[in-house]
Amino acid sequence: MSAATRIAREEWRGLLRNRAGVIATVLLVALVLVASFVSLERRARIEADRARYQASVDAEFDRQPDRHPHRMVHYGQFVFRPIAPLAFFDAGVDSYTGNTIFLEGHRQNSANFAEARQSSLLLRFGQLTPAFVLQTLAPLLLIFLGFTSVARERERGTLRLLLAQGVRGRTLLAGKLLGHGVVALAIGVPAFAVLLGFAATGAAPWGATLLLILGYAAWLLLWALLSVLVSTWARRSRDALAALIGLWMVGVILLPRALPEVATSRATLPTRIETEVALHRDLASIGDSHNPDDPYFADFKRRTLARYGVTRVEDLPVQYAGLVGMEGERLSTELYARAAADIAAREATQNRFVHGFAAVSPLIAMRQLSMTLTASGPAAHLDFLNQAETFRYRFVQTLNRMQAELIPHIGGEDPRVSAENWKRVPRFAYRPHDPLRAEPDTIGWSLAVLLGWLVGLGILAALAARRIGKVAQ
C-alpha cells in the first residue's frame, strides 16, 4: 500500500469520526434518492396527463360536425410537448417556458401553461431534482468535509511531524486529494445508479446518460479538489472555510443569477405587446387578404386567373377564397418565422454572454451541460416550437385546400364539408430532441470547461505540494 493511499485511509477514518459530517452526507444521499424517485413519479404522471389531453383534443376535433373548413381553421388544435426521458433528473427551463401551444390560422401562438405560473414561489428557488441537489447542495457538503483536511494538520502541528518523518508534500497532498475525491464520487453514486438503471431499461439513451454522469463526476471532483487546495493554502481552518463559502456563494449563487439580468439589459427582448403591434403593422404592409382592392392580392387574382385560363373568379374550378386563404397563410407564416428567428437570435446572444463566464463560474457550464443532455434546455424548447409551427402550417393549409377543392362542388349559401374530412387532417407527432446531434458544440464546450478546471486545479495542487514544507516551518 502506497503512502498516499495510507493517508487517504486516515482521512476517511477522520471523516467517519466526524458525526456531523456523516449525518450531513447521509442526508444528502437520501435527498438525492428522494429527489430522483419523486421526479420519476412526477414525470410519469405529467407524461400520462399530457398524453391523455392530446388524445382528448384530437378526438374532440374528429367529433366536430359538418362545417365550413375555414371555421375549423379557427377552431384550431392544442399540442402538448412530451417530457424528455432524462428531464426527470434536470427540469431545466421546462417549468418556465410552457408546454402547450394552441395552433390556429393567421397567427403563431407561443407556449403557455408553464408550471411556474401554477406553482408557489418555492419553485423559483429551485425545483427539488437530483440536478439541483448535486449542483447546489453537494458542493456545500464537500466544502464542510474538506476545509480542515490540511489546515487541521498545520494547526495541530502534525504536518511538521509528517514532513519530518519523510512524507513528501506531494505524497501528503495526493493522499488528501484521493481521500476527498473518492468521497465526492461516493456522494454522486446514488444519482449515477439511478441514471444507469434508467438507461438500462431502454428509457434513456446511453450516450447522453454516460456523458451526464461524466459531467457530474467532474463537477463533484472539482469541489473536492478545490476544498483541499484552499485548506492547503490557508493558515487556519476558519480562513479556509470562509474562503470556500465565499467562492460557493459567488460561483454557485450570485453569478449564475446576476449574469442573466446583465445579459437581458445588453440584448433586450421586445415585450409581448410590442411584438404583436409590430407583427400587425408588418402584416398590413405585405397585403390584406380580406381587402379586394389590396394591390398584392389584386395581382394575385390576375395571376390565378391566368394560371387556370379563365377571366372570372366564378369560372375557376376551385374556390378562390380558399386560394386566397392559402396565399395569406403562406405570407403570414413567413413573417412570423422571421419574427421568431429574430427573437431566437436575441435569446442566443443572451445565452452566449452568460456562457462566456463559464470559466469563472463552472456551475454555468455544468448547468448548461445538464440541461442540454437531458433535453430540458432552451434549444430543446425551441425545437419543440419549430416542430409545432411546421405542423401548424400543414394543418391550416390542409383545411384551406379543402375549402378550395371541396366547396365548389357543394354550393349553397352555407356550404359545409363532411365531418369525415376532419380525420384526414394531420396530427402532431413530436420528434424527440437529440442533443448529441443537435448540440455537440455546447456539450463539448461545457465538458471542456469542467475538465479545464480540473486540470487547472491539478496544476495548483502541484504548486501547493512544493510549498507545504515551507508552510510547516
N, C-alpha and C positions, 0 to 999 in steps of 0.2 A: 504494500500500500504506500503510495507516494505521500510526501509531506503535505502537499496541497489537499489531498483527499482527507488526511487526518484532521487538518484544520477545518475543512468543511464539515466533518462529522462533529467536531467540537462545537461548531456554530449551530448545527442542528440541535444538539443537546441543550445548548443555551436557549435556543428559541422554544424548545419544549418546556423548559423550566419557567418560561415567561407565560404565566397563566392568562394574563390579559391578551397577549398576542395569540395564544392558542384559541381562546374563545372568539376573538375577532375573526380569525381565519376560518374557524368552523362556521360562524355566522355568515361570512361572505360566501363560502362554498354553498351553504344551504340557500342563500339568497339567489345565487346563480341557478341552482337547480329549480327552485320555486319559480323564478322568472322564466326559465325555459319551458316548464310544463304549463304554466299559466298562459304563456304566449302561444304555445302549440294549441291549447284548448281554445283560446280566443281566435286564432287563425282558422281553425276548423269551423267554429261557429259562424264567423263572419263570412267565410267562403260558402258555407251552406246557405246562409241568408241571401247572399248576392246571387247565387245560382238559382235559388227559388224565385227571387224577384225578377231575374232575367227571363226565366221560363214563364212567369206570370204575365209580364208585359208583352212578351211575344205572343202568348195565347190570346191576350186581350186584343192585340192588333188583328190577329186572324179572325176573331169573332165579330169584327166590325161589319155592319150591314152593307148592302149595295150603296155606293156613294160615288160622287164625282172624285176622280183621282187627286185633284188639287186640294180637296178637303183633307185627304189622307196625308198630303204633304205637310199640312199644318197640324194634323193630329200628332205626327211625329212618332219617335221611339225613344225609349230610355236604354242606355247601355251601361253596364257595370264593369268596372275593372277587376279582374281576378287578382288575388293576392299571390305574389311570387312565393315559391316553395320556401326559400330561406328568409323571407321577410319576418317570420316569427322571431328570428334572432335579432334583427335590427329593423325597426319600423321605419327608420329614415324619415323622409318627408311625407310619407303616406297619410299621416294623421292630420296634415295641414293642407295638402293640395287638393283633396277631394277625390272621389272615386266613382261618381255618377255624372253622366252627361245626357242632357236632353237634346236629341237630334231633330231638326226641323228644317224646312226650306227657307232660303233667303237670309239665313243668319248662322253664325258659328258660336255656339254656346261654350262656356268654359265649364270645367269640372266643378261640382259643388258637393254638399253634404260631407264635408271633412269632419273627422271625429273631433278635432279640436274645437269645432263650433258646437258640439253636442256634449262636451265633457266639462269637467271642472277645471279650475286653474291649475290643479296639480299636474295635469298633462303637460302644461307648458314648462314645468320644472324638468320633466324628463319621464317618459313612459318607462315603466319597470320592464325592461327587456334584458336579456343576457348582455347585449352590447353596451347598454347604459351602465350596468354593474361593472363590467370589465374596463370600460373606457374611463369612468369617473371615480368609482369607489375602490377598485383594485389598486391603482397607483397609491392611493392614500394609505391602504393597508401595508403595501410594500415599503412605504416611507417609514411607518412606525416600526416595522420589523427590522429595517436596515440602518436606521440613522445612528445606532450605537455600535455598529459592527466593528469599526476600527477606533473610533473616538473613545469607546469604552476601554479598550486595551491601553490607550495612551493615558487616560485618566487614572486607571488603576496601577499603572507602572508595569503592567505585564508586557507591553510592547517592547520596552527596553530589554526585559529578560529574554524574550523570544529571539530578538536580534543578537543578544549576547551569546545565546546557545547555538548560533549558526544558522538560524532560519533567515533566509534571504527575504528582502522586502517583496520581490516579485512572487516568491512562493506564498508568502503570507497573504498578499492581495489576491492571488489566484485562488487560494482556498476560500477566502471570504466571498469572492465573486461566484465561485462554484456553488457554495452553500446557498446563497440567496438566489442564484439563478435557478437552481432546482426547485426551491420553494415557490418562485414565481410561476414556473411551468406547472407545478403541482396545483396551484390555485386555479389555473386555467383548464386542468384536465377534465373536470366535470362538464364544462361547457363544450370542450372538444369532443368528449364522448357522446354528448347529445347530437352534435353535428355529424359525427361519423355514423351514429346509429340512424340518423335521418337519411343520410346519403345511402347507407347500406340497404335501406328498404326501397330505394329507387325513387324516393320522393324529391330528392335534390340532386343536381349534377355533381359528380365527383370533383371536376376541375375547380369549380368555384368554391366548393367546400374545403378542399385542401389548401387553396390559396388564402381563404379566410382564416383557417387555423394558423397558417404560417404568419399572417399579418398580426394576429392577436398574440402569438407566441413572441414575436419580435417586440411588440408593444409592452408586454409584461417584463421581458428581459431588459428592455430599455430602462424601466423604472427601478428594477433591482440593481442594475449596474450603476445607475445614477445615485441611488441611495448610498451604496457602498463608497463610491468615489467622493461624494460630498462629505461622508463621515471620515474619509481618509485625509481630506484637505482641512477639515475644521479642527480647531484646537480642543473644543469641548462638544459634548453630545448635544447640549441645548442649542449651540450655534448651528450644528448640522441640521437639527430638527427645524429651527427657524428658517434656514435657507431652503430646505426641501419643501416646507409648507408654502413658502413664498413662490417657489418655482411651480408647484402644483396649482396654486391659485391663479398665477399669471398664465401658465400654459394650458391649463385644463378648464378654468372657469372664465377668466377675464378675456383673453384674446379671442377664443372661438365665438364669444358672444358680442364683443365690441367690433370686430372686423366686419361682419355683415352690415352693421349700421354704417360704418365708414364707406363700404362698397356701395350701399344704397344711395348715399349722398354724392358719390362720384359718378354713378351711372343711374340716374333717376328713371324709374318706370312710370309711364302715364297711369293715371287713375282709371277706374272702370268708366266713369262718366266721360273723361277726356277721350278715351278710346272710342266710345260709342259715338260721340259727336264727330270725331274725325272720320270714322267709317261712314256715317250718314252723309257727310259732305263729299267724300270720295265717291260714294255710290251715286250721288246725284250728278257727279261730273262725268261718269262713264256711260250714263244712259238710263232712262226710266222706262222699264218695260210696260208700265201701265199708262204711259202717255203716248197716244198715237202720233203726235206731232214731234216726238223726240227725234233729233237728227240721226242718232245712231240706229235706232230701231226702224226709222223710215228707210234708211239704206239697207238694213237687214231684210225688210219686207221686199224691196226691189230685188235683192239677191235671191231670196227664197222663191219668188215668183219666177225668176229667170231659171232657177235650177229645175223647177218642176215643169217649165214650159207653158205656163198659164199667165193670164193677165189679171185675174181677180182672185182674191182670197177664197171666195166661195167655191172656186173651181179646183182648189187644192185637194189632193187625195187624203190629206191628213188635216187635223185641226191646227190652224195657225196659232191659236193661243197656246197650245201645247209646245209648239216650236219656240215661241217667244219665251215661255217658261224655262225651257231647256237652255236657251241662249242667255237669259238673265241669270240663271243659276250658275252658268259657267263663268260669267263676268264677275259676279259677286264672290264666287269661290276663289277666283284668282286674287281678288282684292283682299279677302280675309286671309288668304295664305301669306300674302306679302306682309300684312299687319302682324300675323302670328310669328313670322320669321323675324321681324324687327324686334318684337318682344323677347323672343328666344335669344337673339343676339345680345340684347342688353343684359339679360339674365346670365348669359355665358360670360360676359365681361365682368359682371359682379363676382361670379364664381372664380374666375381666373385671378382676380385681385385677392380674394381670400386664400385661395390655394397657393398663391405666391409666398405666403407666410408660413407654409407648412414646415420649412426648415427651422423656423423659430419656435413654432408650436406643433410638435409632431402629432398632437391629437387631431389636427386638421387633416393630416394625411391618413391617420388611422380611421377617422370618421368617413372620409371620402372613399377609402378602400372598402370599408364595411358596407356602406350604402350601395356602392357600385356592385359588389359581388352578391349582395342579397337582393339586387334589383328593386331597391326601395329609394333610389336617389332621384334627382331632378331629370336625368337623362331617361330613366325608365318611365317616369311620368310623362315626359314629352313624347316618348314613343307611343304611349297609350293615346295621347291626344291626336297624334298624327294618324294612327290607325283608325280612330273614331271619326276623324274628319274625312278620311278616304272613304270609309263606309258610308258616312252621311251623304256624300256626293253621289255615290252609286244608288243609294236608297231613294234620294229625291229625284234623280234623273230617271230611274226606273218608273216612278209614278208619273213623271212628266211625259215619258214616252208612251205610257198607257193612255194618257189624255190625248196625245197627238194621234195615236193609231186607232184607238177603240171608240172614242166619242163620235167621229164622223159616221160610224156605222150604227149608232144608237138613235141620234136625233132627239127631238122633243125639247120642251122648254127647260126641263130639269134632267139632263142626261146623267145616268148613273151606270157604272160598270158593275159587273157581277162581283159579289164578295169573294168568289173563288180566286179572283186575281190577287187578293192580298197575300195568299200563300206563295205566290211567285216572287214576292218582294224579298230581296236577300236579307239574311240575318247576320248579326255581328258575330264574328269569330276572332277572338283575340289571339294573336301570335305572341307567345311568351318572349320577353326581352332577354336576349343572350348577352350578358356583359362581356364575356370573353371575346366575342366577335365584334360587338358594337363599341366597346370602350377599352381596348387593350392599352392605349396610351395612358389613360387615367390609372389603370391598375398598375402598370409598370412604374409610373412616376411615384405613386403612393408607396409602393414597396421599396423603391429606391431611396425615398426619404427615410423610411424606418430603418432600413439596413444601413444607410449612411450614418444615422445617429448611432447605431450600434458600433460601426467602425470608428466613428469619432470618439465615442466613449472608451473603446478599446485602446486608442492612441493615448487618451488622457490617463488610462489605467497604467500604461507603460511608463508614462512620465511620473505618475504618483508613486509607483513602486520604487523609483530611483531616489525619491526624497523621503521615503518613510524612515530610513535610518537617520537622516538629518533631523527630522521632526522629533524623533525619540530622544535626541540628545538634549 
